[in-house]
Amino acid sequence: MNRILKYILIIAGVLLCMSYAVIANTKSNETDEEKVCNRINITITDINHKQLISNKEIEVLLRNNQLHPIGKSLRNIVSKDIEDVIAKHPMVREVECYKSPTGEVQVVIEQRTPMLRVMGEENYYVDELGKTMPVSLNFSAYVPVATGRVTKKMATNELFEFAYFIHKHPFWNDQIDQININEKMEVELIPRVGNHLIYLGKFDRYEQKLEKLKKFYLYGMNEFGWNIYSKIDLRFKDQVVCTKK
């Protein structure tokens, strides 16, 4: 009988502890939800590399949509509503919003990354996902500029793929300054180093064409000088045709 009573007391003690934990947790949650937001922390994760948006701009956006959290109880702040509004900003790639027990609202933003700037009748960037985005008033990206007869279809397809290739290769990222589409819809490249024009032709086989040019730079231009030629033509297979000034 004593053993049975002992087990009953142990079980009762465990149940009592569990009940207390549930009640304490519920009260704690209720207390947290009643707290008033006293601060919003906006973190733009990649701001050291580019600044397409600013913290002030995000705060203005939230105020204009009646979503600025300061002064509101945490219970009435819906994180997803804040995320949805910020995600619509044309310079934002991803956003996360969450509330902390201290009464602060945290907003973490990742910006889009420009790969290419198109300049002409329309002026816009193409980002790392191949989607167009407006030019920022706060920041000018150090990316190749596309000019000439560039359509949006071209800019978000073969031209984007070419610009992405350049971006991923430090040698070409440092060397190619401008990509021009001429009246024949062929590609002309203007380098940052050397006073010459590079004829790429169509976008086909551009990796092999640039590899030929790189070898020519390393074994030809370094020997004869970077300003001896006015044109370098890569359109012919297994050949680099140069025109002297």
Steps between C-alpha positions, in 0.01 A plus 500: 500500500787735585660428163177581315464823695857590418437454126183708523689782670778489236250512214309784667825692544593458133155612386516800732839605357375462142192706576710773656732507196205531259340779705831685537569474126151622416533799731845576359363494143211720599743745664724505189201559271389795712840668471520812285756516221768748602745457213531375143838364389545492122801304380601507133737205487706596193510878545881506507507386135205697366230734623195483280272584792540670839358442847321834481333398175367180660364691801320745270357204306362347821351830616329556165338158537406551867733218598771681695511298825628748760234576760286199408455194721679189376160327485388741226819481293477244220849412377375358169324827413828685545685240292244515219521879467882511506526205258316708238780757499682466165843492664423223751577134434406348839367632831436348842318667789462372856416632847731462799397459868667834580235688300712553190408420140784363289499540120776330298524590131707363213527724195493394138835482318537680165690306232454737208383854431307575182522858375308636204134574443446314828733510797496203742702226664476124453554314828666167584175313430465647151218738597485871427517752782499881504811711535560608860527866594728402788755283326671442166605137452843421359373268226532484119281747311295378202420746224367497145213287375427320826151361552368385837469148364869503407600672826337229714620206291820471295636840604436419867674163465800673340511766775471228767797319343703821513401557863615151602844540339715765671719555192204596281316676780798736526545533124157535333348845547229520232301259284354656187247339267551649155253538213583149377401370846860396559698550819777755539701522821676806637776412748616696803866451406614567143365737239345246266162356400431127533266333249337197660235442233202299620477364854579147381826346628579810706697298755737370230524844340595665827751226574670578166503869591646431844789306348553779249510753782751294697733402214440772242393828652746477788781468243388757240308742722133562581446794267639370173165368367171679438289185442519139617265263320404170667228396258714249309563154639855439628607850393551842654496761224647836599500838330788735575440868560 
